[in-house]
Structure formats: C-alpha cells, structure tokens
C-alpha cells in the first residue's frame, strides 16, 4: 500500500471564512468532489483553544483516508492535510483551497509514502 500526503498552508485568508463553521463544512465536501474522493459521512468540526490559539478544526473522513483542516482565526491562516491511498492532483487541491479561502499566499508540499 502507498499513500499521498499533501500539505497546504494558506496565508492572509478572508477573515470571515476562517471563523465560519458552515463555510468550513462546505469546503470539506466540495474539496472531496474536486479531488475525486468519496466522503465517508459528514465532517467532524470543533472550535476550541484560547486567545491566539482559538479556531476550528475539521476532519472529513474519505473512503481512502482523511482530510484535516485547521483554521487560525487570529492570523487568518488555513492548514490543510490530505492523506489518501488513492492518488489525487495536489495542484488542483491547492488551487481550489486558495480560491475558496481567498488566500493571498500559500505553501504546498506533497510526500509520497510507500
């Protein structure tokens, strides 16, 4: 079995989106469609932390593993980890995520596991 881990870091995102639970849930569902993954149930979303560390975290299970999203409300950042045993297009995931959260900057890294 092999796996693909794509790490997407988004910076200077839209202030309202990084605080919006509904937008976060919708993002997970839409990202699954864009990268051709099948969601396994709905997202698990929690908001916790204090002060500069407060924000939402979401986990969207997919049939081939998971997508984890962390929203940094204080610095308007979004951190996305996509792991799947099925290949997917990292650039498509990056472009969709960047556009969705209206990020001005990003970093992308993909690691192939064997």
Secondary structure, DSSP 8 states (H G I E B T S, - for coil): --EEEEEEEEES--TTGGG-HHHHHHHHHHHHHHTT--B-S--EEEEE--GGG-EEEEEEEETTEEEEEEEETTTTEEEEEEEESS---HHHHHHHHHHHTT-SEEEEEEEEE-
